[in-house]
Structure formats: structure tokens, C-alpha cells
Amino acid sequence: MAYFLQIGLFGLVLCAARRVPVAGALGVAIAFHLAQLTVMRVVLGGLGWLDSGVDVQFNAPDAIALVLAHICLGGLIFILARKFLSRRAPAVT
């Protein structure tokens, strides 16, 4: 269940990143996607050539739900950035 929630939230955050009113908003969404993949690889087991220094063993099956924190934080930042930048944009008539 947590995996489906993660995928759904991730899709919504990518949509929020794409709607940030800046030139190259697609690049923002792509950068968030790459950052998300990197965080997941490093935190949840490291890379073959770069050890994260943390050995992850899940004692509870619901512990994977903890990775939702940075997805939700990223979404909140994108929404706030969109609202802030939309107010600063001059009105087009």
C-alpha cells in the first residue's frame, strides 16, 4: 500500500514541479526526479561504488512509508514557489 501511495504522490509532485512558472519548468521536474532517484539509492542501500555508510534493514514492513517525507516536502516547496512566483509576475492584459 505504501508503494502505491508513494507512486501517486510522486506523480503529483512532478505535476506541481512542472507548473512552477519559470522558464524550463520541465527541467525542474526532471531534476526533482533525478534527485528522488539518487536519494532513494543512497539512503536505502548505497551504490556499488559509493557506500552510504548506512546499512538499512527494515524491522517493520511499514517502515518504507518514511520515504514519503521528502516527497511531501518537495511538493510543498513547489506549491509555495508557484504561488510566490505567480504573485511576482506582472499581470498580462
Residue, then its C-alpha position, 0 to 999 in steps of 0.5 A: m500500500a505504501y508503494f502505491l501511495q508513494i507512486g501517486l504522490f510522486g506523480l503529483v509532485l512532478c505535476a506541481a514541479r512542472r507548473v512552477p512558472v519559470a522558464g524550463a519548468l520541465g527541467v525542474a521536474i526532471a531534476f526533482h526526479l533525478a534527485q528522488l532517484t539518487v536519494m532513494r539509492v543512497v539512503l536505502g542501500g548505497l551504490g556499488w561504488l559509493d557506500s552510504g555508510v548506512d546499512v538499512q534493514f527494515n524491522a517493520p514492513d511499514a517502515i518504507a512509508l518514511v520515504l514519503a517525507h521528502i516527497c511531501l516536502g518537495g511538493l510543498i516547496f513547489i506549491l509555495a514557489r508557484k504561488f510566490l512566483s505567480r504573485r511576482a509576475p506582472a499581470v498580462t492584459 
